[in-house]
Amino acid sequence: MEYETRKGRSGNPPSPRQNVRKNLDFEPLSTTALILEDRPANLPAKPPEEAQKHRQQYEEMVAQAKKRELKEAQKRRKQLEDRCKLEESIGNAALTWNQEILPNWDTMCTSRRVRELWWQGVPPSVRGKVWSLAMGNELNITHELYSICLARAKEKWKSLPTSDSGADADEIGLSQADREASLELIKLDISRTFPNLCIFQQGGPYYDVLHSILGAYTCYRPDVGYVQGMSFIAAVLILNLDTADAFIAFANLLNKPCQMAFFRVDHSLMLTYFSAFEVFFEENLPKLFAHFKSNNLTPDIYLIDWIFTLYSKSLPLDLACRVWDVFCRDGDEFLFRTALGVLRLYEDILTRMDFIHNAQFLTRLPEDISAEELFCSISSIQMQSKNRKWGQVLQALQKEQERGSPVLKR
């Protein structure tokens, strides 16, 4: 009757959840309360053993939580300390480069101390200057020449018909006689250059700069024209140098024998470089070399992309710049030494893969590759075979190529 009376007063029957809550003298406020508090009065009390067990479990949970929190705090502290040490190291190195090395470049650049600093990575603030000095300017290109080539490129762009942005080299129909026509190809590739950075895409701050340098080079060297992969090299230089200086470094870099062989697609010379690479591959990593041979995985499958872009497309940008640092110091040899360092770093993985998976792995390297681990791997590579250095092996193979040796024929 009392229930009916209350029901009539309220007008709405109480919900089952409200009934349950009214019948409970106890409502847990948290997991902690659920474990530690006594049971409600309408339930049997916990046995002492169970209560003790629950308290012990709770104390263990608290201890584990404190341990995790302490560990995370220590990790954050260490990351902060490492970052501070790195920034301090970079700052000190920048002072050394600016005050001691760069003013006395000709006398100090070959010293042991400078070579060791070079290996550790050139500070970003002086990287462009060091690269320019190391690459040199054998072509004697001036800022004025860059302006002339750029003006010519702009005139050429105006005279070119507008083409579909999805067209490729075959559709545009380039002729060997007029490689300047490859100016049109530049637009297709700029948007593919470091797409994650968004600074080289149309509307980005460096889109016009990259477009200008590539166009100017195409007019400077119409016999070479624009080749896929050049945009990545030019982009890295733009990030470290002023526009005109980036063009000078770009033209001189592509004029190096190895780069010219690849960008002019000199098949016989490219084959010679691959053969020289395999000599040191077999010397340093015989097990992996045999595995690649048995799977018919030839160097061109993975090396072409690495060499064409100087690793700027294959490695994280900061790591690629560190590779560039030593490449500027050691020349073409370091590009192939880096390739062997990559193969050594992932040797265990690669020896367990078949042709398809090896090719996929090497053409798309892991994004979390460690700079220290890679350079440690590179340092263990010996660029000497039967008392012959890289240059000597390459020269000997070139002579065999000129004589038409069957060893270098595929």
C-alpha positions in Angstrom: 0.0 0.0 0.0 2.8 2.3 0.9 4.4 1.6 -2.6 1.1 2.3 -4.3 0.7 5.6 -2.4 4.3 6.7 -3.4 3.6 5.6 -7.0 0.4 7.7 -7.0 2.3 10.8 -5.7 5.1 10.7 -8.2 3.0 9.8 -11.2 6.0 7.9 -12.7 7.2 4.5 -11.5 10.8 4.5 -10.4 13.2 3.0 -12.8 14.9 -0.4 -12.0 18.2 1.4 -11.7 16.8 3.8 -9.1 15.4 0.9 -7.1 18.7 -0.8 -7.1 20.5 2.4 -5.9 17.9 2.9 -3.1 18.4 -0.6 -1.9 22.2 -0.2 -1.7 23.8 1.3 1.3 27.1 1.3 -0.6 28.0 2.6 -4.0 31.7 2.3 -5.1 33.2 5.5 -6.3 36.3 3.9 -7.9 38.2 0.8 -8.5 40.1 1.5 -5.4 36.9 1.7 -3.3 35.7 -1.5 -4.9 38.8 -3.4 -3.8 39.3 -1.8 -0.3 35.9 -1.0 1.1 33.8 -3.6 3.0 30.9 -5.2 1.3 27.4 -3.6 1.6 25.4 -4.5 4.8 23.0 -6.7 2.9 25.9 -9.0 1.7 28.1 -11.3 3.7 31.3 -9.6 5.0 34.6 -10.4 3.3 36.7 -13.1 4.9 39.9 -11.7 6.5 42.0 -13.7 4.0 40.1 -12.1 1.0 40.3 -8.7 2.5 44.0 -9.1 3.0 44.4 -10.4 -0.6 42.5 -7.4 -2.0 44.6 -4.9 0.0 47.8 -6.6 -1.2 46.6 -6.5 -4.8 45.8 -2.8 -4.4 49.2 -2.1 -3.0 50.8 -3.9 -5.9 48.7 -1.9 -8.4 49.8 1.4 -6.7 53.4 0.3 -6.7 53.3 -0.7 -10.4 51.7 2.7 -11.3 54.3 4.6 -9.4 57.0 2.5 -11.1 55.6 3.3 -14.5 55.3 6.9 -13.7 58.9 7.1 -12.4 60.1 5.2 -15.5 58.3 7.6 -17.8 59.6 10.6 -15.9 63.2 9.2 -16.1 62.7 8.7 -19.9 61.5 12.2 -20.4 64.4 13.6 -18.3 66.9 11.6 -20.3 65.3 12.7 -23.6 65.6 16.3 -22.4 69.2 15.8 -21.3 70.1 14.2 -24.6 68.5 17.0 -26.6 70.4 19.6 -24.5 73.6 17.7 -25.0 73.0 17.4 -28.8 72.2 21.2 -29.0 75.3 22.0 -27.0 77.4 19.7 -29.2 76.0 21.2 -32.4 76.6 24.7 -31.1 80.2 24.0 -30.1 80.8 22.3 -33.5 79.3 25.3 -35.3 81.7 27.6 -33.4 84.6 25.4 -34.4 83.6 25.3 -38.0 83.0 29.1 -38.2 86.0 30.3 -36.2 88.7 27.7 -37.0 87.9 25.6 -40.1 86.1 27.8 -42.6 88.5 30.7 -42.4 91.4 28.3 -43.0 89.6 25.9 -45.3 92.5 25.1 -47.7 94.9 24.1 -45.0 92.5 22.4 -42.6 89.9 20.6 -44.7 92.2 17.5 -45.1 93.4 17.4 -41.5 92.5 14.4 -39.4 90.6 16.4 -36.8 88.4 18.0 -39.4 87.7 14.7 -41.1 86.6 13.3 -37.7 84.3 16.3 -37.2 83.0 15.8 -40.7 82.1 12.2 -40.0 80.0 13.2 -37.0 77.9 15.5 -39.2 78.2 19.1 -40.3 76.1 21.5 -38.1 73.1 22.7 -40.1 74.1 26.4 -39.8 77.3 25.9 -41.7 76.3 22.9 -43.9 75.6 24.9 -47.0 79.0 26.7 -46.8 80.9 23.4 -46.2 79.1 21.7 -49.1 79.9 24.6 -51.5 83.5 24.6 -50.6 83.8 20.8 -50.8 82.1 20.5 -54.1 84.0 23.4 -55.6 83.1 25.4 -58.7 85.2 23.8 -61.5 82.6 25.0 -64.0 83.2 28.6 -63.0 79.4 29.3 -62.8 78.5 32.8 -61.7 75.3 34.3 -60.3 74.9 36.2 -63.6 75.1 33.0 -65.6 72.3 31.6 -63.4 70.2 34.7 -64.2 70.8 34.2 -67.9 69.8 30.5 -67.9 66.7 31.3 -65.8 65.6 34.0 -68.2 66.0 31.6 -71.1 64.0 28.9 -69.2 61.2 31.4 -68.6 61.1 32.3 -72.3 61.0 28.6 -73.2 58.2 27.9 -70.7 56.1 30.6 -72.3 56.5 29.1 -75.8 55.7 25.6 -74.7 52.1 24.4 -75.1 50.1 23.6 -72.0 50.1 19.8 -71.4 48.1 17.6 -69.3 49.6 17.3 -65.8 49.3 13.6 -66.0 51.5 13.3 -69.1 54.8 11.5 -68.9 58.1 11.7 -70.9 56.8 9.5 -73.7 53.6 11.4 -74.2 55.4 14.7 -74.4 57.7 13.2 -77.0 61.2 14.5 -76.1 63.8 14.5 -78.9 67.5 14.0 -78.3 68.2 17.1 -80.3 66.3 19.4 -78.0 66.5 18.3 -74.4 65.3 21.7 -73.3 61.8 20.4 -74.1 62.2 18.5 -70.8 61.4 21.7 -69.1 57.8 20.6 -69.2 58.7 17.4 -67.2 59.9 19.5 -64.3 56.3 20.6 -63.4 55.3 16.9 -63.1 58.0 16.1 -60.7 58.1 19.1 -58.4 54.9 18.1 -56.6 56.4 14.6 -55.9 59.5 16.1 -54.2 59.3 15.6 -50.4 55.5 15.7 -50.5 55.3 15.4 -46.7 57.1 18.7 -46.2 54.5 20.5 -48.5 57.1 23.3 -49.1 57.8 22.3 -52.7 54.2 21.8 -53.8 52.5 24.5 -55.8 51.7 27.4 -53.5 54.5 26.4 -51.1 57.4 28.7 -50.3 60.0 26.8 -52.3 58.0 25.7 -55.3 59.1 28.6 -57.6 62.7 28.3 -56.4 62.9 24.6 -57.2 61.2 25.2 -60.5 63.7 28.0 -61.4 66.8 26.0 -60.5 65.7 22.9 -62.5 64.6 25.0 -65.4 67.9 27.0 -65.5 69.9 23.8 -65.4 68.0 22.3 -68.3 68.9 25.4 -70.3 72.5 25.3 -69.0 72.9 21.6 -70.0 70.4 20.9 -72.8 72.5 17.8 -73.6 71.5 16.4 -70.3 68.1 18.0 -69.8 65.9 17.2 -66.8 66.0 13.7 -65.5 63.8 12.2 -62.8 65.6 12.3 -59.4 67.2 15.7 -60.0 64.4 17.5 -58.2 65.3 15.8 -54.9 69.0 16.8 -55.2 68.1 20.4 -56.0 65.6 20.5 -53.1 68.2 19.4 -50.6 70.5 22.1 -51.8 67.8 24.7 -51.7 67.2 23.9 -48.0 70.8 24.6 -47.2 71.9 27.4 -49.7 70.7 30.6 -51.3 69.1 30.1 -54.7 72.0 31.1 -57.0 74.6 29.2 -54.8 72.3 26.2 -54.8 72.3 26.3 -58.6 76.1 26.5 -58.7 76.4 23.6 -56.4 73.8 21.6 -58.3 75.5 22.1 -61.7 78.9 21.2 -60.3 77.6 18.2 -58.4 75.9 16.7 -61.5 79.1 17.3 -63.4 80.9 14.6 -61.3 81.7 11.5 -63.2 79.4 9.1 -61.4 76.4 11.5 -61.4 77.0 12.4 -65.1 77.1 8.6 -66.0 73.8 8.0 -64.3 71.9 11.2 -65.4 73.1 10.8 -69.0 72.1 7.1 -68.7 75.5 5.9 -69.9 74.7 2.2 -69.7 78.3 0.9 -70.1 79.6 3.2 -67.4 76.7 2.5 -65.1 77.5 -1.2 -65.5 81.1 -0.5 -64.6 80.0 1.2 -61.3 77.7 -1.7 -60.5 80.5 -4.2 -61.2 82.8 -2.3 -58.9 80.1 -2.2 -56.2 79.7 -6.0 -56.4 83.5 -6.5 -55.9 83.2 -4.8 -52.5 79.8 -6.3 -51.8 81.3 -9.8 -52.1 84.3 -8.8 -50.1 82.3 -7.4 -47.1 79.1 -9.4 -47.1 79.8 -12.8 -48.8 76.7 -14.5 -47.3 74.3 -11.8 -48.5 76.1 -11.5 -51.8 75.6 -15.2 -52.5 71.9 -14.9 -51.4 71.3 -12.0 -53.8 73.1 -13.9 -56.6 71.0 -17.0 -56.1 67.8 -14.9 -56.3 69.1 -12.9 -59.3 68.8 -9.6 -57.3 71.1 -7.3 -59.3 72.5 -4.0 -57.9 70.6 -1.9 -60.5 67.3 -2.9 -58.8 68.0 -0.9 -55.7 71.2 1.2 -56.4 69.8 3.3 -59.2 67.2 5.1 -57.0 69.8 5.6 -54.2 72.4 7.1 -56.5 70.0 9.2 -58.6 68.7 11.0 -55.6 71.8 10.7 -53.4 69.7 8.9 -50.8 67.5 12.0 -50.3 64.4 10.0 -51.3 65.3 6.8 -49.6 66.4 8.0 -46.2 64.9 10.4 -43.7 66.0 13.9 -44.7 68.2 14.7 -41.7 70.0 11.3 -42.2 70.3 11.9 -45.9 72.0 15.3 -45.2 74.5 13.5 -42.9 75.2 11.1 -45.8 75.7 14.1 -48.0 78.2 15.6 -45.5 80.6 12.6 -45.9 79.8 12.3 -49.6 81.1 15.8 -50.0 84.3 14.8 -48.2 84.9 11.3 -49.8 83.2 11.6 -53.2 81.4 8.9 -55.1 83.0 6.1 -53.2 80.9 7.0 -50.1 77.7 6.5 -52.0 78.5 2.9 -52.6 80.0 2.5 -49.1 76.7 3.8 -47.7 74.8 1.2 -49.9 76.9 -1.6 -48.3 76.3 -0.1 -44.9 72.5 -0.3 -45.5 72.9 -3.9 -46.6 75.0 -4.8 -43.6 72.5 -3.1 -41.2 69.7 -5.3 -42.5 71.7 -8.3 -43.5 69.8 -10.7 -41.2 66.4 -9.6 -42.5 67.5 -9.7 -46.2 69.0 -13.2 -46.1 65.6 -14.5 -45.0 63.7 -12.9 -47.9 63.0 -13.9 -51.5 63.5 -11.7 -54.6 60.2 -9.9 -54.4 60.4 -9.0 -50.7 64.1 -8.0 -50.9 63.4 -5.7 -53.8 60.4 -4.2 -52.0 62.4 -3.7 -48.8 65.4 -2.1 -50.5 63.3 0.3 -52.6 61.4 1.4 -49.5 63.7 1.4 -46.5 62.3 1.6 -43.0 61.4 5.2 -41.9 62.8 4.7 -38.4 66.3 3.9 -39.5 68.8 5.0 -36.9 71.5 7.5 -37.9 74.0 6.1 -35.3 73.3 2.5 -36.3 73.7 3.2 -40.0 76.9 5.1 -39.6 78.3 2.4 -37.3 77.4 -0.1 -40.0 79.0 2.1 -42.7 82.2 2.5 -40.6 82.6 -1.3 -40.6 82.7 -1.5 -44.4 86.2 -1.9 -45.8 86.6 -0.2 -49.2 89.7 -2.2 -50.2 89.8 -5.4 -52.2 93.0 -7.3 -52.7 95.0 -4.2 -51.8 93.1 -2.1 -54.3 91.0 0.9 -53.3 87.7 1.9 -54.9 89.3 4.1 -57.5 91.7 1.5 -58.6 89.0 -1.2 -58.9 86.8 1.2 -60.9 89.6 2.2 -63.2 90.6 -1.5 -63.9 87.0 -2.3 -64.7 86.7 0.7 -67.0 89.7 -0.6 -68.9 88.1 -4.0 -69.2 84.9 -2.4 -70.4 86.8 -0.5 -73.1 88.4 -3.8 -74.2 85.0 -5.4 -74.4 85.6 -7.9 -71.6 82.7 -10.4 -71.4 82.9 -10.1 -67.6 81.1 -6.8 -67.7 78.4 -7.9 -70.2 75.0 -8.9 -69.0 
